[in-house]
Amino acid sequence: QAQLVESGGGSVQTGSSLKLSCVASGIIFSNYAMGWFRQAPGKAREFVAAISWTGVGTYVADAFNGRFTISRKNAESTVFLQMNRLSEDDTAVYYCTADAGGAMGPTMGDYWGQGTQVTVSS
């Protein structure tokens, strides 16, 4: 049974950085494209970034380009999201997702984690 577990969230100040992690089990990790979404209070879930099976291809949504970076370590079945220059608008629950078909973008997602809370305050 597939399981994705996020970690690394927390409460930080504006301008800070955070690195989220997502560890996968129950799947052949290297066969899946991986992605991150987020959902802020009262808003729809939005796509943040995705990375291909090998890690060579990445796609970061325009709103986050230049601040957020996605990476993965297949040997550790882990995907990361490095977030820099955080603002209060980045406050949200961040979700990890895995896609067996290799889709990378807003429609991806066969399996989902439970999310990790990121709170940014001034």
Biopython code that builds the backbone (N, CA, C, O; Angstrom):
import numpy as np
from Bio.PDB.StructureBuilder import StructureBuilder

atoms = [
    (1, "GLN", "N", (0.841, -1.180, 0.000)),
    (1, "GLN", "CA", (0.000, 0.000, 0.000)),
    (1, "GLN", "C", (0.885, 1.242, 0.000)),
    (1, "GLN", "O", (1.794, 1.376, 0.819)),
    (2, "ALA", "N", (0.602, 2.145, -0.932)),
    (2, "ALA", "CA", (1.414, 3.345, -1.047)),
    (2, "ALA", "C", (1.202, 4.273, 0.144)),
    (2, "ALA", "O", (0.081, 4.457, 0.618)),
    (3, "GLN", "N", (2.286, 4.843, 0.607)),
    (3, "GLN", "CA", (2.200, 5.813, 1.698)),
    (3, "GLN", "C", (3.223, 6.907, 1.459)),
    (3, "GLN", "O", (4.386, 6.636, 1.161)),
    (4, "LEU", "N", (2.779, 8.138, 1.593)),
    (4, "LEU", "CA", (3.648, 9.300, 1.473)),
    (4, "LEU", "C", (3.567, 10.072, 2.778)),
    (4, "LEU", "O", (2.477, 10.389, 3.256)),
    (5, "VAL", "N", (4.717, 10.372, 3.348)),
    (5, "VAL", "CA", (4.750, 11.063, 4.631)),
    (5, "VAL", "C", (5.613, 12.311, 4.505)),
    (5, "VAL", "O", (6.820, 12.227, 4.279)),
    (6, "GLU", "N", (4.976, 13.471, 4.654)),
    (6, "GLU", "CA", (5.683, 14.742, 4.593)),
    (6, "GLU", "C", (6.219, 15.147, 5.960)),
    (6, "GLU", "O", (5.682, 14.753, 6.995)),
    (7, "SER", "N", (7.266, 15.924, 5.945)),
    (7, "SER", "CA", (7.821, 16.497, 7.167)),
    (7, "SER", "C", (8.577, 17.776, 6.817)),
    (7, "SER", "O", (8.814, 18.074, 5.647)),
    (8, "GLY", "N", (8.947, 18.517, 7.846)),
    (8, "GLY", "CA", (9.740, 19.715, 7.643)),
    (8, "GLY", "C", (8.982, 21.013, 7.754)),
    (8, "GLY", "O", (9.578, 22.089, 7.725)),
    (9, "GLY", "N", (7.659, 20.923, 7.883)),
    (9, "GLY", "CA", (6.883, 22.144, 8.048)),
    (9, "GLY", "C", (7.111, 22.750, 9.425)),
    (9, "GLY", "O", (7.763, 22.156, 10.284)),
    (10, "GLY", "N", (6.564, 23.941, 9.617)),
    (10, "GLY", "CA", (6.701, 24.596, 10.901)),
    (10, "GLY", "C", (6.311, 26.055, 10.817)),
    (10, "GLY", "O", (5.767, 26.512, 9.811)),
    (11, "SER", "N", (6.592, 26.776, 11.876)),
    (11, "SER", "CA", (6.296, 28.202, 11.943)),
    (11, "SER", "C", (7.599, 28.982, 11.811)),
    (11, "SER", "O", (8.537, 28.786, 12.584)),
    (12, "VAL", "N", (7.642, 29.867, 10.822)),
    (12, "VAL", "CA", (8.846, 30.638, 10.564)),
    (12, "VAL", "C", (8.481, 32.094, 10.320)),
    (12, "VAL", "O", (7.313, 32.445, 10.154)),
    (13, "GLN", "N", (9.512, 32.930, 10.301)),
    (13, "GLN", "CA", (9.300, 34.345, 10.055)),
    (13, "GLN", "C", (9.464, 34.658, 8.565)),
    (13, "GLN", "O", (10.112, 33.928, 7.816)),
    (14, "THR", "N", (8.859, 35.757, 8.179)),
    (14, "THR", "CA", (8.980, 36.235, 6.804)),
    (14, "THR", "C", (10.441, 36.346, 6.406)),
    (14, "THR", "O", (11.272, 36.851, 7.162)),
    (15, "GLY", "N", (10.740, 35.862, 5.196)),
    (15, "GLY", "CA", (12.104, 35.906, 4.691)),
    (15, "GLY", "C", (12.903, 34.644, 4.964)),
    (15, "GLY", "O", (14.008, 34.479, 4.448)),
    (16, "SER", "N", (12.352, 33.761, 5.769)),
    (16, "SER", "CA", (13.061, 32.531, 6.138)),
    (16, "SER", "C", (12.993, 31.495, 5.016)),
    (16, "SER", "O", (12.325, 31.683, 3.999)),
    (17, "SER", "N", (13.702, 30.412, 5.240)),
    (17, "SER", "CA", (13.696, 29.265, 4.330)),
    (17, "SER", "C", (13.257, 28.022, 5.073)),
    (17, "SER", "O", (13.449, 27.910, 6.284)),
    (18, "LEU", "N", (12.671, 27.093, 4.350)),
    (18, "LEU", "CA", (12.301, 25.794, 4.881)),
    (18, "LEU", "C", (12.551, 24.757, 3.804)),
    (18, "LEU", "O", (12.454, 25.047, 2.612)),
    (19, "LYS", "N", (12.875, 23.544, 4.233)),
    (19, "LYS", "CA", (13.023, 22.442, 3.293)),
    (19, "LYS", "C", (12.083, 21.325, 3.725)),
    (19, "LYS", "O", (12.250, 20.735, 4.792)),
    (20, "LEU", "N", (11.112, 21.048, 2.898)),
    (20, "LEU", "CA", (10.168, 19.974, 3.153)),
    (20, "LEU", "C", (10.691, 18.673, 2.565)),
    (20, "LEU", "O", (11.388, 18.656, 1.550)),
    (21, "SER", "N", (10.330, 17.580, 3.239)),
    (21, "SER", "CA", (10.693, 16.251, 2.772)),
    (21, "SER", "C", (9.440, 15.398, 2.665)),
    (21, "SER", "O", (8.461, 15.613, 3.379)),
    (22, "CYS", "N", (9.486, 14.441, 1.774)),
    (22, "CYS", "CA", (8.389, 13.484, 1.638)),
    (22, "CYS", "C", (9.002, 12.124, 1.368)),
    (22, "CYS", "O", (9.677, 11.925, 0.359)),
    (23, "VAL", "N", (8.763, 11.195, 2.273)),
    (23, "VAL", "CA", (9.284, 9.844, 2.133)),
    (23, "VAL", "C", (8.172, 8.919, 1.655)),
    (23, "VAL", "O", (7.077, 8.903, 2.217)),
    (24, "ALA", "N", (8.461, 8.165, 0.629)),
    (24, "ALA", "CA", (7.474, 7.256, 0.052)),
    (24, "ALA", "C", (7.782, 5.816, 0.431)),
    (24, "ALA", "O", (8.942, 5.424, 0.555)),
    (25, "SER", "N", (6.733, 5.043, 0.611)),
    (25, "SER", "CA", (6.858, 3.602, 0.842)),
    (25, "SER", "C", (5.710, 2.902, 0.122)),
    (25, "SER", "O", (4.683, 3.505, -0.188)),
    (26, "GLY", "N", (5.916, 1.615, -0.133)),
    (26, "GLY", "CA", (4.863, 0.847, -0.786)),
    (26, "GLY", "C", (4.782, 1.036, -2.289)),
    (26, "GLY", "O", (3.890, 0.486, -2.933)),
    (27, "ILE", "N", (5.695, 1.801, -2.855)),
    (27, "ILE", "CA", (5.756, 1.996, -4.306)),
    (27, "ILE", "C", (7.206, 1.882, -4.754)),
    (27, "ILE", "O", (8.127, 2.018, -3.949)),
    (28, "ILE", "N", (7.401, 1.632, -6.038)),
    (28, "ILE", "CA", (8.750, 1.680, -6.598)),
    (28, "ILE", "C", (8.999, 3.147, -6.925)),
    (28, "ILE", "O", (8.611, 3.635, -7.987)),
    (29, "PHE", "N", (9.636, 3.825, -6.020)),
    (29, "PHE", "CA", (9.729, 5.278, -6.038)),
    (29, "PHE", "C", (10.266, 5.805, -7.365)),
    (29, "PHE", "O", (9.770, 6.807, -7.880)),
    (30, "SER", "N", (11.264, 5.144, -7.915)),
    (30, "SER", "CA", (11.904, 5.635, -9.137)),
    (30, "SER", "C", (11.008, 5.513, -10.365)),
    (30, "SER", "O", (11.359, 5.997, -11.442)),
    (31, "ASN", "N", (9.862, 4.872, -10.209)),
    (31, "ASN", "CA", (8.911, 4.750, -11.313)),
    (31, "ASN", "C", (7.862, 5.861, -11.322)),
    (31, "ASN", "O", (6.991, 5.888, -12.191)),
    (32, "TYR", "N", (7.945, 6.768, -10.362)),
    (32, "TYR", "CA", (6.916, 7.789, -10.180)),
    (32, "TYR", "C", (7.476, 9.191, -10.352)),
    (32, "TYR", "O", (8.544, 9.521, -9.836)),
    (33, "ALA", "N", (6.731, 10.010, -11.088)),
    (33, "ALA", "CA", (6.960, 11.438, -10.997)),
    (33, "ALA", "C", (6.418, 11.891, -9.642)),
    (33, "ALA", "O", (5.424, 11.356, -9.150)),
    (34, "MET", "N", (7.073, 12.867, -9.054)),
    (34, "MET", "CA", (6.674, 13.360, -7.739)),
    (34, "MET", "C", (6.363, 14.846, -7.807)),
    (34, "MET", "O", (6.907, 15.579, -8.633)),
    (35, "GLY", "N", (5.486, 15.265, -6.930)),
    (35, "GLY", "CA", (5.113, 16.673, -6.962)),
    (35, "GLY", "C", (4.732, 17.202, -5.597)),
    (35, "GLY", "O", (4.552, 16.453, -4.636)),
    (36, "TRP", "N", (4.614, 18.527, -5.544)),
    (36, "TRP", "CA", (4.144, 19.218, -4.340)),
    (36, "TRP", "C", (2.994, 20.142, -4.720)),
    (36, "TRP", "O", (3.028, 20.836, -5.736)),
    (37, "PHE", "N", (1.990, 20.124, -3.878)),
    (37, "PHE", "CA", (0.864, 21.049, -3.961)),
    (37, "PHE", "C", (0.742, 21.739, -2.611)),
    (37, "PHE", "O", (1.368, 21.338, -1.630)),
    (38, "ARG", "N", (-0.069, 22.775, -2.583)),
    (38, "ARG", "CA", (-0.355, 23.409, -1.307)),
    (38, "ARG", "C", (-1.795, 23.899, -1.283)),
    (38, "ARG", "O", (-2.411, 24.139, -2.322)),
    (39, "GLN", "N", (-2.310, 24.041, -0.069)),
    (39, "GLN", "CA", (-3.668, 24.550, 0.101)),
    (39, "GLN", "C", (-3.692, 25.527, 1.265)),
    (39, "GLN", "O", (-3.460, 25.158, 2.416)),
    (40, "ALA", "N", (-3.974, 26.766, 0.941)),
    (40, "ALA", "CA", (-4.093, 27.795, 1.966)),
    (40, "ALA", "C", (-5.524, 27.832, 2.492)),
    (40, "ALA", "O", (-6.444, 27.378, 1.812)),
    (41, "PRO", "N", (-5.720, 28.362, 3.688)),
    (41, "PRO", "CA", (-7.066, 28.425, 4.262)),
    (41, "PRO", "C", (-8.056, 29.126, 3.333)),
    (41, "PRO", "O", (-7.807, 30.241, 2.875)),
    (42, "GLY", "N", (-9.167, 28.470, 3.062)),
    (42, "GLY", "CA", (-10.204, 29.060, 2.241)),
    (42, "GLY", "C", (-9.915, 29.077, 0.752)),
    (42, "GLY", "O", (-10.667, 29.665, -0.026)),
    (43, "LYS", "N", (-8.828, 28.432, 0.355)),
    (43, "LYS", "CA", (-8.464, 28.437, -1.070)),
    (43, "LYS", "C", (-8.371, 27.010, -1.604)),
    (43, "LYS", "O", (-8.273, 26.052, -0.837)),
    (44, "ALA", "N", (-8.404, 26.885, -2.917)),
    (44, "ALA", "CA", (-8.274, 25.578, -3.545)),
    (44, "ALA", "C", (-6.824, 25.107, -3.495)),
    (44, "ALA", "O", (-5.894, 25.901, -3.360)),
    (45, "ARG", "N", (-6.665, 23.816, -3.606)),
    (45, "ARG", "CA", (-5.323, 23.260, -3.664)),
    (45, "ARG", "C", (-4.655, 23.716, -4.949)),
    (45, "ARG", "O", (-5.287, 23.710, -6.005)),
    (46, "GLU", "N", (-3.384, 24.114, -4.882)),
    (46, "GLU", "CA", (-2.687, 24.583, -6.073)),
    (46, "GLU", "C", (-1.373, 23.850, -6.273)),
    (46, "GLU", "O", (-0.696, 23.473, -5.317)),
    (47, "PHE", "N", (-1.034, 23.661, -7.529)),
    (47, "PHE", "CA", (0.201, 22.993, -7.892)),
    (47, "PHE", "C", (1.392, 23.899, -7.600)),
    (47, "PHE", "O", (1.352, 25.102, -7.857)),
    (48, "VAL", "N", (2.462, 23.297, -7.055)),
    (48, "VAL", "CA", (3.673, 24.044, -6.742)),
    (48, "VAL", "C", (4.829, 23.626, -7.653)),
    (48, "VAL", "O", (5.412, 24.462, -8.343)),
    (49, "ALA", "N", (5.156, 22.338, -7.653)),
    (49, "ALA", "CA", (6.327, 21.884, -8.411)),
    (49, "ALA", "C", (6.235, 20.386, -8.619)),
    (49, "ALA", "O", (5.535, 19.683, -7.891)),
    (50, "ALA", "N", (6.969, 19.899, -9.647)),
    (50, "ALA", "CA", (7.027, 18.470, -9.927)),
    (50, "ALA", "C", (8.412, 18.112, -10.443)),
    (50, "ALA", "O", (9.170, 18.960, -10.914)),
    (51, "ILE", "N", (8.710, 16.817, -10.335)),
    (51, "ILE", "CA", (10.012, 16.332, -10.786)),
    (51, "ILE", "C", (9.825, 14.969, -11.429)),
    (51, "ILE", "O", (9.014, 14.165, -10.971)),
    (52, "SER", "N", (10.574, 14.711, -12.487)),
    (52, "SER", "CA", (10.429, 13.478, -13.242)),
    (52, "SER", "C", (11.015, 12.286, -12.488)),
    (52, "SER", "O", (11.643, 12.435, -11.440)),
    (53, "TRP", "N", (10.788, 11.088, -13.059)),
    (53, "TRP", "CA", (11.266, 9.862, -12.425)),
    (53, "TRP", "C", (12.748, 9.922, -12.089)),
    (53, "TRP", "O", (13.175, 9.552, -10.995)),
    (54, "THR", "N", (13.523, 10.401, -13.065)),
    (54, "THR", "CA", (14.975, 10.401, -12.893)),
    (54, "THR", "C", (15.478, 11.614, -12.120)),
    (54, "THR", "O", (16.599, 11.623, -11.611)),
    (55, "GLY", "N", (14.637, 12.628, -12.041)),
    (55, "GLY", "CA", (15.068, 13.865, -11.406)),
    (55, "GLY", "C", (15.664, 14.871, -12.369)),
    (55, "GLY", "O", (15.985, 15.995, -11.982)),
    (56, "VAL", "N", (15.814, 14.474, -13.619)),
    (56, "VAL", "CA", (16.418, 15.372, -14.606)),
    (56, "VAL", "C", (15.454, 16.499, -14.971)),
    (56, "VAL", "O", (15.859, 17.650, -15.135)),
    (57, "GLY", "N", (14.177, 16.150, -15.096)),
    (57, "GLY", "CA", (13.177, 17.145, -15.461)),
    (57, "GLY", "C", (12.453, 17.699, -14.256)),
    (57, "GLY", "O", (11.989, 16.945, -13.402)),
    (58, "THR", "N", (12.355, 19.021, -14.184)),
    (58, "THR", "CA", (11.592, 19.653, -13.112)),
    (58, "THR", "C", (10.656, 20.692, -13.710)),
    (58, "THR", "O", (10.905, 21.230, -14.789)),
    (59, "TYR", "N", (9.587, 20.961, -12.998)),
    (59, "TYR", "CA", (8.605, 21.955, -13.431)),
    (59, "TYR", "C", (8.125, 22.669, -12.179)),
    (59, "TYR", "O", (7.515, 22.067, -11.295)),
    (60, "VAL", "N", (8.410, 23.954, -12.120)),
    (60, "VAL", "CA", (7.985, 24.775, -10.986)),
    (60, "VAL", "C", (6.975, 25.793, -11.507)),
    (60, "VAL", "O", (7.235, 26.499, -12.482)),
    (61, "ALA", "N", (5.836, 25.860, -10.857)),
    (61, "ALA", "CA", (4.817, 26.816, -11.271)),
    (61, "ALA", "C", (5.385, 28.233, -11.263)),
    (61, "ALA", "O", (6.225, 28.573, -10.430)),
    (62, "ASP", "N", (4.921, 29.041, -12.191)),
    (62, "ASP", "CA", (5.464, 30.392, -12.362)),
    (62, "ASP", "C", (5.454, 31.199, -11.062)),
    (62, "ASP", "O", (6.362, 31.986, -10.798)),
    (63, "ALA", "N", (4.417, 30.989, -10.264)),
    (63, "ALA", "CA", (4.289, 31.786, -9.042)),
    (63, "ALA", "C", (5.421, 31.533, -8.058)),
    (63, "ALA", "O", (5.668, 32.341, -7.163)),
    (64, "PHE", "N", (6.106, 30.409, -8.227)),
    (64, "PHE", "CA", (7.138, 30.010, -7.256)),
    (64, "PHE", "C", (8.527, 29.945, -7.863)),
    (64, "PHE", "O", (9.511, 29.718, -7.159)),
    (65, "ASN", "N", (8.602, 30.142, -9.153)),
    (65, "ASN", "CA", (9.893, 30.060, -9.830)),
    (65, "ASN", "C", (10.858, 31.093, -9.271)),
    (65, "ASN", "O", (10.524, 32.267, -9.109)),
    (66, "GLY", "N", (12.073, 30.617, -8.979)),
    (66, "GLY", "CA", (13.072, 31.509, -8.410)),
    (66, "GLY", "C", (13.149, 31.457, -6.899)),
    (66, "GLY", "O", (14.151, 31.859, -6.308)),
    (67, "ARG", "N", (12.089, 30.963, -6.269)),
    (67, "ARG", "CA", (12.082, 30.835, -4.806)),
    (67, "ARG", "C", (12.044, 29.392, -4.336)),
    (67, "ARG", "O", (12.646, 29.054, -3.317)),
    (68, "PHE", "N", (11.338, 28.534, -5.073)),
    (68, "PHE", "CA", (11.165, 27.137, -4.665)),
    (68, "PHE", "C", (11.921, 26.226, -5.631)),
    (68, "PHE", "O", (11.967, 26.469, -6.837)),
    (69, "THR", "N", (12.509, 25.176, -5.070)),
    (69, "THR", "CA", (13.238, 24.190, -5.859)),
    (69, "THR", "C", (12.826, 22.793, -5.424)),
    (69, "THR", "O", (12.730, 22.512, -4.229)),
    (70, "ILE", "N", (12.585, 21.925, -6.386)),
    (70, "ILE", "CA", (12.231, 20.539, -6.079)),
    (70, "ILE", "C", (13.402, 19.642, -6.449)),
    (70, "ILE", "O", (14.096, 19.882, -7.436)),
    (71, "SER", "N", (13.613, 18.600, -5.642)),
    (71, "SER", "CA", (14.673, 17.637, -5.911)),
    (71, "SER", "C", (14.254, 16.292, -5.344)),
    (71, "SER", "O", (13.255, 16.197, -4.632)),
    (72, "ARG", "N", (15.014, 15.255, -5.658)),
    (72, "ARG", "CA", (14.680, 13.925, -5.156)),
    (72, "ARG", "C", (15.934, 13.090, -5.002)),
    (72, "ARG", "O", (16.945, 13.314, -5.668)),
    (73, "LYS", "N", (15.839, 12.108, -4.095)),
    (73, "LYS", "CA", (16.879, 11.106, -3.908)),
    (73, "LYS", "C", (16.212, 9.757, -4.024)),
    (73, "LYS", "O", (15.579, 9.288, -3.078)),
    (74, "ASN", "N", (16.347, 9.132, -5.170)),
    (74, "ASN", "CA", (15.664, 7.861, -5.396)),
    (74, "ASN", "C", (16.157, 6.766, -4.445)),
    (74, "ASN", "O", (15.380, 5.901, -4.042)),
    (75, "ALA", "N", (17.408, 6.799, -4.095)),
    (75, "ALA", "CA", (17.948, 5.785, -3.187)),
    (75, "ALA", "C", (17.305, 5.858, -1.808)),
    (75, "ALA", "O", (17.310, 4.880, -1.061)),
    (76, "GLU", "N", (16.753, 7.024, -1.476)),
    (76, "GLU", "CA", (16.113, 7.209, -0.172)),
    (76, "GLU", "C", (14.596, 7.357, -0.296)),
    (76, "GLU", "O", (13.911, 7.631, 0.689)),
    (77, "SER", "N", (14.077, 7.175, -1.515)),
    (77, "SER", "CA", (12.628, 7.297, -1.756)),
    (77, "SER", "C", (12.076, 8.601, -1.200)),
    (77, "SER", "O", (11.012, 8.632, -0.582)),
    (78, "THR", "N", (12.813, 9.666, -1.432)),
    (78, "THR", "CA", (12.466, 10.949, -0.834)),
    (78, "THR", "C", (12.474, 12.061, -1.884)),
    (78, "THR", "O", (13.352, 12.127, -2.745)),
    (79, "VAL", "N", (11.479, 12.920, -1.783)),
    (79, "VAL", "CA", (11.421, 14.125, -2.594)),
    (79, "VAL", "C", (11.440, 15.327, -1.665)),
    (79, "VAL", "O", (10.902, 15.283, -0.559)),
    (80, "PHE", "N", (12.065, 16.396, -2.128)),
    (80, "PHE", "CA", (12.249, 17.586, -1.300)),
    (80, "PHE", "C", (11.649, 18.814, -1.968)),
    (80, "PHE", "O", (11.512, 18.875, -3.190)),
    (81, "LEU", "N", (11.299, 19.782, -1.143)),
    (81, "LEU", "CA", (10.906, 21.092, -1.649)),
    (81, "LEU", "C", (11.652, 22.137, -0.824)),
    (81, "LEU", "O", (11.368, 22.332, 0.358)),
    (82, "GLN", "N", (12.600, 22.796, -1.459)),
    (82, "GLN", "CA", (13.332, 23.880, -0.816)),
    (82, "GLN", "C", (12.594, 25.178, -1.078)),
    (82, "GLN", "O", (12.363, 25.547, -2.230)),
    (83, "MET", "N", (12.221, 25.873, -0.006)),
    (83, "MET", "CA", (11.453, 27.105, -0.123)),
    (83, "MET", "C", (12.251, 28.242, 0.501)),
    (83, "MET", "O", (12.620, 28.188, 1.674)),
    (84, "ASN", "N", (12.510, 29.265, -0.295)),
    (84, "ASN", "CA", (13.283, 30.417, 0.159)),
    (84, "ASN", "C", (12.437, 31.688, 0.134)),
    (84, "ASN", "O", (11.416, 31.763, -0.549)),
    (85, "ARG", "N", (12.881, 32.667, 0.882)),
    (85, "ARG", "CA", (12.237, 33.998, 0.938)),
    (85, "ARG", "C", (10.722, 33.852, 1.159)),
    (85, "ARG", "O", (9.907, 34.387, 0.408)),
    (86, "LEU", "N", (10.391, 33.127, 2.194)),
    (86, "LEU", "CA", (8.983, 32.869, 2.481)),
    (86, "LEU", "C", (8.258, 34.138, 2.915)),
    (86, "LEU", "O", (8.808, 35.002, 3.599)),
    (87, "SER", "N", (7.002, 34.211, 2.490)),
    (87, "SER", "CA", (6.151, 35.320, 2.896)),
    (87, "SER", "C", (4.883, 34.756, 3.540)),
    (87, "SER", "O", (4.638, 33.550, 3.514)),
    (88, "GLU", "N", (4.091, 35.651, 4.113)),
    (88, "GLU", "CA", (2.864, 35.204, 4.773)),
    (88, "GLU", "C", (1.936, 34.501, 3.770)),
    (88, "GLU", "O", (1.155, 33.629, 4.154)),
    (89, "ASP", "N", (2.021, 34.877, 2.499)),
    (89, "ASP", "CA", (1.192, 34.242, 1.475)),
    (89, "ASP", "C", (1.546, 32.769, 1.254)),
    (89, "ASP", "O", (0.782, 32.035, 0.628)),
    (90, "ASP", "N", (2.681, 32.345, 1.757)),
    (90, "ASP", "CA", (3.083, 30.949, 1.612)),
    (90, "ASP", "C", (2.517, 30.070, 2.715)),
    (90, "ASP", "O", (2.730, 28.858, 2.711)),
    (91, "THR", "N", (1.803, 30.663, 3.653)),
    (91, "THR", "CA", (1.159, 29.885, 4.710)),
    (91, "THR", "C", (0.125, 28.947, 4.098)),
    (91, "THR", "O", (-0.808, 29.386, 3.424)),
    (92, "ALA", "N", (0.302, 27.656, 4.340)),
    (92, "ALA", "CA", (-0.573, 26.651, 3.727)),
    (92, "ALA", "C", (-0.183, 25.281, 4.256)),
    (92, "ALA", "O", (0.837, 25.114, 4.924)),
    (93, "VAL", "N", (-1.025, 24.309, 3.938)),
    (93, "VAL", "CA", (-0.657, 22.912, 4.121)),
    (93, "VAL", "C", (-0.040, 22.449, 2.804)),
    (93, "VAL", "O", (-0.622, 22.627, 1.734)),
    (94, "TYR", "N", (1.137, 21.858, 2.900)),
    (94, "TYR", "CA", (1.861, 21.403, 1.719)),
    (94, "TYR", "C", (1.744, 19.880, 1.603)),
    (94, "TYR", "O", (1.999, 19.143, 2.555)),
    (95, "TYR", "N", (1.354, 19.439, 0.414)),
    (95, "TYR", "CA", (1.113, 18.023, 0.158)),
    (95, "TYR", "C", (2.087, 17.476, -0.875)),
    (95, "TYR", "O", (2.455, 18.146, -1.840)),
    (96, "CYS", "N", (2.481, 16.256, -0.638)),
    (96, "CYS", "CA", (3.321, 15.518, -1.572)),
    (96, "CYS", "C", (2.422, 14.590, -2.381)),
    (96, "CYS", "O", (1.428, 14.078, -1.866)),
    (97, "THR", "N", (2.770, 14.375, -3.638)),
    (97, "THR", "CA", (1.994, 13.471, -4.464)),
    (97, "THR", "C", (2.909, 12.661, -5.384)),
    (97, "THR", "O", (4.003, 13.097, -5.742)),
    (98, "ALA", "N", (2.436, 11.481, -5.751)),
    (98, "ALA", "CA", (3.164, 10.595, -6.653)),
    (98, "ALA", "C", (2.284, 10.257, -7.846)),
    (98, "ALA", "O", (1.087, 10.011, -7.693)),
    (99, "ASP", "N", (2.880, 10.245, -9.040)),
    (99, "ASP", "CA", (2.119, 9.978, -10.251)),
    (99, "ASP", "C", (2.787, 8.872, -11.062)),
    (99, "ASP", "O", (3.916, 9.022, -11.529)),
    (100, "ALA", "N", (2.068, 7.752, -11.223)),
    (100, "ALA", "CA", (2.621, 6.595, -11.913)),
    (100, "ALA", "C", (2.787, 6.837, -13.405)),
    (100, "ALA", "O", (3.657, 6.240, -14.038)),
    (101, "GLY", "N", (1.967, 7.699, -13.963)),
    (101, "GLY", "CA", (2.035, 7.940, -15.395)),
    (101, "GLY", "C", (3.067, 8.966, -15.798)),
    (101, "GLY", "O", (3.262, 9.238, -16.982)),
    (102, "GLY", "N", (3.727, 9.536, -14.803)),
    (102, "GLY", "CA", (4.751, 10.519, -15.108)),
    (102, "GLY", "C", (4.244, 11.918, -15.344)),
    (102, "GLY", "O", (5.006, 12.795, -15.750)),
    (103, "ALA", "N", (2.959, 12.143, -15.094)),
    (103, "ALA", "CA", (2.422, 13.492, -15.289)),
    (103, "ALA", "C", (3.081, 14.469, -14.335)),
    (103, "ALA", "O", (3.355, 14.145, -13.179)),
    (104, "MET", "N", (3.331, 15.668, -14.838)),
    (104, "MET", "CA", (3.966, 16.708, -14.017)),
    (104, "MET", "C", (3.200, 18.006, -14.222)),
    (104, "MET", "O", (3.360, 18.686, -15.236)),
    (105, "GLY", "N", (2.368, 18.336, -13.247)),
    (105, "GLY", "CA", (1.594, 19.558, -13.375)),
    (105, "GLY", "C", (0.348, 19.490, -12.530)),
    (105, "GLY", "O", (0.212, 18.603, -11.687)),
    (106, "PRO", "N", (-0.562, 20.415, -12.747)),
    (106, "PRO", "CA", (-1.746, 20.522, -11.882)),
    (106, "PRO", "C", (-2.657, 19.302, -11.864)),
    (106, "PRO", "O", (-3.432, 19.130, -10.924)),
    (107, "THR", "N", (-2.579, 18.448, -12.886)),
    (107, "THR", "CA", (-3.472, 17.285, -12.915)),
    (107, "THR", "C", (-2.815, 16.014, -12.389)),
    (107, "THR", "O", (-3.433, 14.949, -12.400)),
    (108, "MET", "N", (-1.582, 16.114, -11.933)),
    (108, "MET", "CA", (-0.891, 14.921, -11.473)),
    (108, "MET", "C", (-1.414, 14.463, -10.133)),
    (108, "MET", "O", (-2.055, 15.219, -9.402)),
    (109, "GLY", "N", (-1.125, 13.192, -9.818)),
    (109, "GLY", "CA", (-1.454, 12.738, -8.472)),
    (109, "GLY", "C", (-2.253, 11.468, -8.395)),
    (109, "GLY", "O", (-3.477, 11.487, -8.528)),
    (110, "ASP", "N", (-1.561, 10.341, -8.177)),
    (110, "ASP", "CA", (-2.229, 9.078, -7.896)),
    (110, "ASP", "C", (-2.296, 8.811, -6.397)),
    (110, "ASP", "O", (-3.268, 8.252, -5.889)),
    (111, "TYR", "N", (-1.255, 9.217, -5.715)),
    (111, "TYR", "CA", (-1.204, 9.033, -4.261)),
    (111, "TYR", "C", (-0.834, 10.369, -3.622)),
    (111, "TYR", "O", (-0.113, 11.189, -4.189)),
    (112, "TRP", "N", (-1.374, 10.546, -2.390)),
    (112, "TRP", "CA", (-1.172, 11.804, -1.680)),
    (112, "TRP", "C", (-0.753, 11.554, -0.248)),
    (112, "TRP", "O", (-1.158, 10.571, 0.372)),
    (113, "GLY", "N", (0.065, 12.457, 0.270)),
    (113, "GLY", "CA", (0.392, 12.436, 1.684)),
    (113, "GLY", "C", (-0.659, 13.182, 2.482)),
    (113, "GLY", "O", (-1.631, 13.695, 1.928)),
    (114, "GLN", "N", (-0.456, 13.235, 3.775)),
    (114, "GLN", "CA", (-1.422, 13.865, 4.664)),
    (114, "GLN", "C", (-1.178, 15.356, 4.828)),
    (114, "GLN", "O", (-2.017, 16.079, 5.366)),
    (115, "GLY", "N", (-0.039, 15.803, 4.367)),
    (115, "GLY", "CA", (0.278, 17.226, 4.397)),
    (115, "GLY", "C", (1.097, 17.642, 5.598)),
    (115, "GLY", "O", (1.081, 16.993, 6.643)),
    (116, "THR", "N", (1.815, 18.740, 5.425)),
    (116, "THR", "CA", (2.578, 19.333, 6.519)),
    (116, "THR", "C", (2.302, 20.841, 6.521)),
    (116, "THR", "O", (2.314, 21.488, 5.474)),
    (117, "GLN", "N", (2.056, 21.378, 7.703)),
    (117, "GLN", "CA", (1.658, 22.782, 7.832)),
    (117, "GLN", "C", (2.884, 23.687, 7.799)),
    (117, "GLN", "O", (3.875, 23.445, 8.488)),
    (118, "VAL", "N", (2.795, 24.720, 6.995)),
    (118, "VAL", "CA", (3.803, 25.786, 6.974)),
    (118, "VAL", "C", (3.097, 27.090, 7.322)),
    (118, "VAL", "O", (2.133, 27.487, 6.669)),
    (119, "THR", "N", (3.593, 27.739, 8.352)),
    (119, "THR", "CA", (3.016, 29.011, 8.785)),
    (119, "THR", "C", (4.111, 30.065, 8.789)),
    (119, "THR", "O", (5.146, 29.901, 9.437)),
    (120, "VAL", "N", (3.873, 31.144, 8.060)),
    (120, "VAL", "CA", (4.849, 32.220, 7.949)),
    (120, "VAL", "C", (4.232, 33.484, 8.544)),
    (120, "VAL", "O", (3.126, 33.885, 8.184)),
    (121, "SER", "N", (4.965, 34.094, 9.451)),
    (121, "SER", "CA", (4.454, 35.301, 10.096)),
    (121, "SER", "C", (5.543, 36.363, 10.149)),
    (121, "SER", "O", (6.736, 36.069, 10.078)),
    (122, "SER", "N", (5.096, 37.597, 10.274)),
    (122, "SER", "CA", (6.068, 38.701, 10.310)),
    (122, "SER", "C", (6.517, 38.969, 11.726)),
    (122, "SER", "O", (7.333, 39.861, 11.957)),
]
sb = StructureBuilder()
sb.init_structure("model")
sb.init_model(0)
sb.init_chain("A")
sb.init_seg("    ")
for serial, (resi, resn, name, xyz) in enumerate(atoms, 1):
    if name == "N":
        sb.init_residue(resn, " ", resi, " ")
    sb.init_atom(name, np.array(xyz, "f"), 0.0, 1.0, " ", f" {name:<3s}", serial, name[0])
structure = sb.get_structure()
